[in-house]
Amino acid sequence: MLIAWFSFKPQGIGPGKGGPGEARAFHPKNGGTGPMSILVSGDDNGTVVMLAPTGPAEGWEFEATRLLSLKGTVGSAVVADLDGDGWAEVVVPHYSGNNLGVYTFAPALENGLTPASGN
């Protein structure tokens, strides 16, 4: 049974090029209940995608949303409440850009991932 579909096409061709990278299950808000969201690093695809549940856990139905689209390779994203505010932050290593992005699910914009303050 197919539960969600998102195409991860690498930006380049060659040995070691591929996508997607790792997947991590999480709740955007600490103490969340019910089905968890899934965060997928696109690796050489340069994206970070979230699969958000659209129904009960038994249904295994998700909606895929591209949260980030960067030029080059992104590493495995890490999800944790880094600042203790009860909302998950996502840390994304951008190898090709030689930097690290920190984003939050805190309700600053109420519609997905936003850059964490101070970045």
NUTI-925044 format. One record per atom (N, C-alpha, C, CB): residue in three letters; chain; x, y, z. Coordinates in pm, whole numbers, m for minus. Each point is the difference from the previous one (the first is absolute). Last residue first. Glycine has a CB too. Layout:
REM residues N
ala | A | X | Y | Z
...
//
This chain:
REM residues 119
asn | A | 1897 | 3364 | 1349
asn | A | 66 | m61 | m116
asn | A | m20 | 86 | m124
asn | A | m34 | m227 | 99
gly | A | m164 | 300 | 347
gly | A | 146 | 11 | 11
gly | A | 75 | m59 | m116
gly | A | m29 | m5 | 242
ser | A | m457 | m186 | m137
ser | A | 51 | 134 | 26
ser | A | 150 | m2 | 16
ser | A | m214 | 62 | 108
ala | A | m14 | m427 | m422
ala | A | 6 | 28 | 144
ala | A | 60 | 139 | 20
ala | A | 23 | m247 | 56
pro | A | m302 | 101 | m503
pro | A | 134 | 13 | 55
pro | A | m6 | 31 | 149
pro | A | 84 | 76 | m223
thr | A | m486 | m355 | 24
thr | A | 49 | 137 | m11
thr | A | 142 | 7 | 55
thr | A | m234 | 92 | 21
leu | A | m186 | m472 | m197
leu | A | 133 | 27 | 48
leu | A | 40 | 145 | m20
leu | A | 59 | m236 | m48
gly | A | m585 | 124 | 61
gly | A | 116 | m82 | m34
gly | A | 129 | 52 | 59
gly | A | m115 | m61 | m207
asn | A | m292 | 323 | 247
asn | A | m18 | m82 | m120
asn | A | 128 | m73 | m38
asn | A | m173 | 160 | m79
glu | A | 87 | 185 | 443
glu | A | m110 | m96 | 6
glu | A | m15 | m87 | m125
glu | A | m112 | 161 | 148
leu | A | 444 | 191 | 9
leu | A | m79 | 21 | m122
leu | A | m119 | m94 | m10
leu | A | 207 | 78 | m112
ala | A | 52 | m81 | 507
ala | A | 27 | 137 | m46
ala | A | m83 | 32 | m123
ala | A | 233 | m14 | 93
pro | A | m219 | m401 | 232
pro | A | m105 | 64 | m82
pro | A | 25 | 145 | m40
pro | A | m151 | m150 | 113
ala | A | 509 | m278 | m45
ala | A | m71 | 94 | 86
ala | A | m94 | 85 | m86
ala | A | 193 | 6 | 167
phe | A | 133 | m341 | m316
phe | A | m143 | m17 | m25
phe | A | m83 | 91 | 91
phe | A | 42 | m237 | m72
thr | A | 490 | 302 | m125
thr | A | m89 | m36 | 109
thr | A | m143 | m20 | m50
thr | A | 146 | 126 | 160
tyr | A | 426 | m130 | m322
tyr | A | m136 | 44 | m29
tyr | A | m91 | m49 | 113
tyr | A | 41 | m4 | m252
val | A | 512 | 71 | 83
val | A | m85 | m42 | 111
val | A | m137 | 63 | m24
val | A | 196 | m20 | 163
gly | A | 285 | m107 | m469
gly | A | m123 | 75 | 20
gly | A | m77 | m56 | 117
gly | A | m9 | 54 | m243
leu | A | 545 | m33 | 45
leu | A | m96 | m78 | 76
leu | A | m122 | 86 | 23
leu | A | 182 | m136 | 113
asn | A | 263 | 118 | m496
asn | A | m68 | 62 | 113
asn | A | m99 | m96 | 63
asn | A | 29 | 224 | m105
asn | A | 237 | m241 | m332
asn | A | 93 | 13 | 112
asn | A | m64 | 72 | 118
asn | A | 190 | 2 | m162
gly | A | m374 | m147 | m279
gly | A | 3 | 140 | 39
gly | A | 93 | 28 | 115
gly | A | m231 | 17 | m80
ser | A | 162 | m461 | m86
ser | A | 43 | 79 | m115
ser | A | 9 | 148 | 32
ser | A | m104 | m169 | m148
tyr | A | m61 | m135 | 482
tyr | A | 141 | m24 | m33
tyr | A | 49 | 89 | m112
tyr | A | m30 | m235 | 74
his | A | m349 | 276 | 296
his | A | 3 | 24 | m144
his | A | 146 | m9 | m44
his | A | m210 | 150 | 6
pro | A | m115 | m326 | 437
pro | A | 133 | 32 | m53
pro | A | m7 | 15 | m151
pro | A | 110 | m124 | 190
val | A | m497 | 189 | 201
val | A | 30 | m54 | m133
val | A | 141 | 40 | m41
val | A | m244 | 10 | m63
val | A | m136 | m50 | 503
val | A | 135 | 43 | m35
val | A | 37 | m69 | m130
val | A | 67 | 36 | 245
val | A | m543 | 99 | 37
val | A | 63 | m89 | m97
val | A | 136 | 60 | m34
val | A | m224 | m78 | m94
glu | A | m160 | 101 | 529
glu | A | 89 | 69 | m93
glu | A | 61 | m106 | m91
glu | A | 50 | 189 | 167
ala | A | m526 | m177 | 157
ala | A | 117 | m63 | m60
ala | A | 77 | 99 | m86
ala | A | m118 | m220 | 2
trp | A | m182 | 350 | 441
trp | A | m13 | m21 | m145
trp | A | 131 | m57 | m54
trp | A | m167 | 190 | m19
gly | A | 105 | m55 | 480
gly | A | m106 | m96 | m27
gly | A | m22 | m30 | m147
gly | A | m104 | 79 | 206
asp | A | 450 | 200 | 20
asp | A | m127 | 70 | m11
asp | A | m118 | m93 | m30
asp | A | 126 | 198 | m76
gly | A | 386 | m265 | 128
gly | A | m90 | m29 | 111
gly | A | m135 | 70 | m5
gly | A | 201 | m34 | 130
asp | A | 194 | 13 | m450
asp | A | m9 | 116 | 90
asp | A | m100 | m18 | 114
asp | A | 63 | 139 | m194
leu | A | 32 | m482 | m149
leu | A | 130 | 53 | 42
leu | A | m10 | 112 | 103
leu | A | 84 | m62 | m223
asp | A | m364 | m370 | 37
asp | A | m38 | 129 | 58
asp | A | 126 | 60 | 60
asp | A | m241 | m76 | 47
ala | A | 255 | m261 | m480
ala | A | m1 | 4 | 146
ala | A | m52 | 136 | 45
ala | A | 196 | m164 | 14
val | A | m20 | m145 | m483
val | A | m118 | 65 | 56
val | A | 7 | m10 | 152
val | A | m138 | m55 | m206
val | A | 480 | 33 | m266
val | A | m23 | m44 | 137
val | A | m117 | 79 | 55
val | A | 245 | m59 | 34
ala | A | m40 | m93 | m556
ala | A | m61 | 99 | 89
ala | A | m23 | m62 | 137
ala | A | m110 | 117 | m196
ser | A | 483 | m241 | m195
ser | A | m113 | m51 | 78
ser | A | m50 | 107 | 96
ser | A | 90 | m235 | m19
gly | A | 155 | 436 | m399
gly | A | 27 | m118 | 81
gly | A | m126 | m45 | 72
gly | A | 237 | 72 | 30
val | A | m169 | 191 | m521
val | A | m35 | 20 | 140
val | A | 27 | m130 | 74
val | A | m176 | 175 | m58
thr | A | 357 | 57 | m440
thr | A | m29 | m112 | 89
thr | A | m35 | 46 | 140
thr | A | 154 | m139 | m134
gly | A | m235 | 450 | m321
gly | A | 105 | m89 | 47
gly | A | m52 | m103 | 99
gly | A | 162 | 182 | m36
lys | A | m425 | 261 | m8
lys | A | 87 | m42 | m109
lys | A | 110 | m89 | 58
lys | A | m48 | 214 | m134
leu | A | m455 | m173 | 353
leu | A | 131 | 64 | m4
leu | A | 79 | m49 | m120
leu | A | m1 | 24 | 250
ser | A | m509 | m14 | 9
ser | A | 58 | m36 | m129
ser | A | 129 | 81 | m15
ser | A | m229 | m53 | m104
leu | A | m172 | m105 | 506
leu | A | 119 | 74 | m42
leu | A | 43 | m50 | m136
leu | A | 71 | 36 | 238
leu | A | m478 | m194 | m58
leu | A | 24 | 106 | 97
leu | A | 118 | 89 | m40
leu | A | m92 | m148 | 177
arg | A | m292 | m183 | m429
arg | A | 141 | 38 | m5
arg | A | 20 | 119 | 94
arg | A | 26 | m85 | m240
thr | A | m411 | m308 | 272
thr | A | 24 | 142 | m18
thr | A | 150 | 26 | m1
thr | A | m220 | 57 | 111
ala | A | m191 | m481 | m128
ala | A | 141 | 38 | m13
ala | A | 10 | 149 | m29
ala | A | 59 | m231 | m84
glu | A | m435 | m95 | 349
glu | A | 16 | 100 | m105
glu | A | 146 | 44 | m2
glu | A | m243 | 79 | 24
phe | A | m23 | m562 | 150
phe | A | 85 | 116 | 24
phe | A | m7 | 95 | m119
phe | A | 152 | m138 | 145
glu | A | m377 | m344 | 115
glu | A | m12 | 97 | m108
glu | A | 77 | 125 | 37
glu | A | m225 | m92 | m67
trp | A | 104 | m358 | 304
trp | A | 131 | 21 | m62
trp | A | m8 | 93 | m120
trp | A | 68 | m226 | 78
gly | A | m415 | 36 | 250
gly | A | m15 | 27 | m143
gly | A | 131 | 17 | m74
gly | A | m213 | 103 | 54
glu | A | 163 | m164 | 430
glu | A | m32 | m125 | m71
glu | A | m7 | 20 | m151
glu | A | m126 | m76 | 201
ala | A | 188 | 447 | 101
ala | A | 120 | m81 | m17
ala | A | m27 | m127 | m80
ala | A | 85 | 90 | 215
pro | A | m408 | 332 | m305
pro | A | 39 | m82 | 115
pro | A | 119 | m90 | m32
pro | A | m236 | 5 | 78
gly | A | 220 | 419 | m383
gly | A | m110 | m77 | 58
gly | A | 49 | m80 | 118
gly | A | m113 | m12 | m223
thr | A | 396 | 281 | m51
thr | A | m126 | 63 | m38
thr | A | m121 | m73 | 56
thr | A | 110 | 81 | m207
pro | A | 467 | 4 | 304
pro | A | m116 | m90 | m2
pro | A | m127 | 77 | m34
pro | A | 112 | m148 | 169
ala | A | 380 | 284 | m351
ala | A | m89 | 29 | 112
ala | A | m122 | m91 | m8
ala | A | 79 | 240 | 8
leu | A | 450 | m197 | m196
leu | A | m122 | m76 | m25
leu | A | m87 | 19 | 123
leu | A | 117 | m172 | m152
met | A | 312 | 472 | m61
met | A | m76 | m50 | 114
met | A | m123 | m74 | m51
met | A | 82 | 190 | 146
val | A | 443 | m44 | m346
val | A | m143 | m22 | m22
val | A | m63 | m50 | 129
val | A | 40 | m50 | m244
val | A | 423 | 307 | 13
val | A | m49 | m62 | 123
val | A | m151 | m4 | m16
val | A | 197 | 84 | 147
thr | A | 238 | m45 | m532
thr | A | m127 | 36 | 63
thr | A | m15 | m64 | 138
thr | A | m100 | 22 | m227
gly | A | 455 | m80 | m129
gly | A | 2 | 136 | 51
gly | A | m127 | 44 | 71
gly | A | 154 | 48 | m181
asn | A | 31 | m473 | m44
asn | A | m113 | 68 | m61
asn | A | m9 | 145 | 48
asn | A | m122 | m221 | m16
asp | A | 430 | m111 | 186
asp | A | 49 | 67 | m122
asp | A | m111 | 68 | m80
asp | A | 182 | m169 | m8
asp | A | m346 | 57 | 469
asp | A | 140 | m32 | m29
asp | A | 45 | 77 | m125
asp | A | m26 | m229 | 106
gly | A | m411 | 235 | 144
gly | A | 11 | m37 | m140
gly | A | 142 | m35 | m44
gly | A | m192 | 146 | m39
ser | A | m88 | m201 | 523
ser | A | 106 | 79 | m62
ser | A | 14 | m47 | m144
ser | A | 120 | 33 | 222
val | A | m559 | m60 | 115
val | A | 90 | m71 | m89
val | A | 101 | 98 | m60
val | A | m181 | m171 | m53
leu | A | m214 | 94 | 479
leu | A | 89 | 95 | m66
leu | A | 101 | m79 | m83
leu | A | m29 | 171 | 186
ile | A | m491 | m255 | 35
ile | A | 127 | m60 | m40
ile | A | 80 | 104 | m76
ile | A | m102 | m233 | m11
ser | A | m326 | 214 | 410
ser | A | 47 | 45 | m130
ser | A | 133 | m69 | m29
ser | A | m118 | 225 | 25
met | A | m265 | m453 | 296
met | A | 114 | 91 | m5
met | A | 27 | 44 | m143
met | A | 98 | m111 | 202
pro | A | m574 | m52 | 69
pro | A | 102 | m32 | m100
pro | A | 111 | 105 | m3
pro | A | m175 | m117 | m135
gly | A | m67 | 122 | 592
gly | A | m50 | m42 | m130
gly | A | 113 | m27 | m97
gly | A | m206 | 132 | 40
thr | A | 272 | 231 | 349
thr | A | m52 | m136 | m1
thr | A | m49 | m33 | m139
thr | A | m64 | 15 | 244
gly | A | 428 | 355 | 29
gly | A | m97 | m30 | m104
gly | A | m43 | m146 | 7
gly | A | 100 | 177 | m145
gly | A | 237 | 70 | 411
gly | A | m121 | m52 | 61
gly | A | m108 | m31 | m102
gly | A | 56 | 128 | 203
asn | A | 288 | 224 | m366
asn | A | 26 | m98 | 107
asn | A | m132 | m43 | 63
asn | A | 226 | 103 | 44
lys | A | m210 | 59 | m552
lys | A | m15 | 58 | 134
lys | A | 23 | m110 | 102
lys | A | m164 | 175 | m83
pro | A | 215 | m292 | m371
pro | A | 48 | 139 | m2
pro | A | m10 | 70 | 136
pro | A | m68 | 8 | m238
his | A | 148 | m539 | 171
his | A | m114 | 89 | 15
his | A | 53 | 144 | m2
his | A | m133 | m175 | 136
phe | A | 363 | m287 | m379
phe | A | m5 | 98 | 109
phe | A | m137 | 66 | 8
phe | A | 246 | 41 | m27
ala | A | 129 | m415 | m262
ala | A | m137 | 24 | 44
ala | A | 2 | 95 | 120
ala | A | m73 | m229 | m83
arg | A | 429 | 151 | m351
arg | A | m16 | 6 | 145
arg | A | m146 | 32 | 33
arg | A | 241 | 75 | 31
ala | A | 135 | m247 | m461
ala | A | m134 | 41 | 40
ala | A | m9 | m5 | 152
ala | A | m100 | m85 | m217
glu | A | 533 | 136 | m180
glu | A | m67 | m63 | 114
glu | A | m139 | 58 | 24
glu | A | 223 | m43 | 100
gly | A | m50 | 115 | m585
gly | A | 86 | m36 | 112
gly | A | m83 | m66 | 109
gly | A | 156 | 190 | m54
pro | A | m283 | m204 | m491
pro | A | 8 | 87 | 117
pro | A | 101 | m50 | 102
pro | A | m237 | 62 | m38
gly | A | 420 | m53 | m377
gly | A | m99 | 57 | 87
gly | A | m117 | m97 | 7
gly | A | 72 | 237 | m56
gly | A | 480 | m157 | m164
gly | A | m127 | m68 | 18
gly | A | m93 | 77 | 91
gly | A | 114 | m215 | m36
lys | A | 440 | 136 | m153
lys | A | m113 | 93 | m13
lys | A | m129 | m78 | 17
lys | A | 132 | 152 | m155
gly | A | 315 | m349 | 148
gly | A | m37 | 57 | 128
gly | A | m116 | 97 | m6
gly | A | 232 | m30 | 64
pro | A | 25 | m44 | m515
pro | A | 10 | m88 | 115
pro | A | m36 | 73 | 129
pro | A | 177 | m131 | m118
gly | A | m402 | 341 | m308
gly | A | 133 | m47 | 30
gly | A | 1 | m90 | 122
gly | A | 92 | 206 | m100
ile | A | m403 | 230 | m109
ile | A | 17 | m142 | m33
ile | A | 143 | m38 | 33
ile | A | m175 | 9 | m183
gly | A | m194 | 393 | 380
gly | A | 115 | m34 | m83
gly | A | 7 | m149 | m24
gly | A | 122 | 197 | 90
gln | A | m472 | 2 | 163
gln | A | 33 | 115 | m83
gln | A | 119 | m28 | m93
gln | A | m88 | 148 | 180
pro | A | m289 | m520 | 12
pro | A | 128 | 66 | 31
pro | A | 29 | 114 | m98
pro | A | 86 | m216 | 95
lys | A | m580 | 47 | 48
lys | A | 93 | m14 | m111
lys | A | 130 | 73 | 34
lys | A | m192 | m18 | m165
phe | A | m278 | m163 | 401
phe | A | 130 | 51 | 41
phe | A | 100 | m25 | m112
phe | A | m52 | m40 | 245
ser | A | m522 | 61 | m164
ser | A | 112 | m37 | m85
ser | A | 128 | 68 | 46
ser | A | m157 | m33 | m192
phe | A | m306 | m142 | 450
phe | A | 73 | 122 | m29
phe | A | 123 | m42 | m79
phe | A | m84 | 120 | 210
trp | A | m404 | m334 | 33
trp | A | 96 | m3 | m110
trp | A | 64 | 136 | m15
trp | A | m132 | m179 | m117
ala | A | m168 | m177 | 482
ala | A | 34 | 136 | m43
ala | A | 103 | m12 | m111
ala | A | m49 | 100 | 230
ile | A | m166 | m489 | m65
ile | A | m58 | 94 | 95
ile | A | 29 | 145 | m36
ile | A | 23 | m174 | 174
leu | A | m79 | m353 | m410
leu | A | 72 | 127 | m8
leu | A | m65 | 101 | 92
leu | A | 68 | m47 | m238
met | A | m57 | m512 | 246
met | A | m84 | 117 | 0
met | A | 89 | 124 | 0
met | A | m185 | m125 | 122
//
